[in-house]
């Protein structure tokens, strides 16, 4: 049971990590509603916004620079390693 929980947490955190990276890289592109990538990016935004919005409220504003994805990636890595360490005891 312990191995399945560790594997689940690892897979979930990896999917969130990839979604956050896709969101960062997609912000550099101009993807409109007519683009074939739009439905995928819409899902990525819906998955990542609940993670990034609270971080944005806490971080100070730095003009056009949004550091919330970087903070989210660091927190995700820390939480995953702490959770796995607690589970495996």
N, C-alpha and C positions, 0 to 999 in steps of 0.2 A: 504494500500500500504506500509506503514511504517513497519508493522509487517512482511510482506513478504520479504522486503529488509533485515531486521534484521535476519530473519530466513535463508535467502540465505547466508549472510555473515557468520553466525554461522556455517552452514553446510560446506561451502567452507573452512573455517579456520580449522574446525575439520578434514576434509579429508586431508588437507595439513599437519596438525599436525601428523596424523596417518602415512602418507606417509614418513614424516621425521623420525619418530620413527622406522618404518620398515627399512628404509635405514640404520639407526644407528645399529640396531640389526643384519641386514643382513651382515654388514661389519665384524662381528665377525665370520661368517660362510664362508665356502669355497663352493660356489655355482658355478658350471661350466655350460657350455652351454648345457650339456646333462641332467642337473637336471630339474625335472618338475617345480621347482620354478623359473627357469631362465626367462621365459616370463613375469611373474608377477614382478620380480625384475627389469627387463629391463624397464617396464613401470614406476615403482617407481623412477628409476634413471632418466628417461626422464622428469618426472614431477618435481623432486626436484632439479636437476642440475641448472636450470635457477635461482633458489632461492639461492643456495649455492655458485655458482661460483663468483658472485659479492662480497659476504661476504668474501670469501677466498682471494680475491685480496686486501681487506682492512686490514684483520687481519694479525698480524705478524706471521711468521712461528715459530712453536714450535716443530720442529723435526717431529716425526711420529704422533703427537697428532693434530687432526683436531677439532677445537672448533666451526667451522662454523655451524654445526647442532644445537648446544646449543644456539648460538647467533640467529639463524633463529627461533628457537622455542620461545625464549624470545621476539623477534621482532613481531612474528606472534601473540602472546598473547597480546602484547601491542597495536598493530594496530587494532586487532579485538575489544578490549574493547574501544579504542578511537573512532573507527568508529561507534560502536553501541551507544556510548554516544552521538556522534554528531547527529546521525539519530533520536534518541529518544528525543533529545533536552532537 
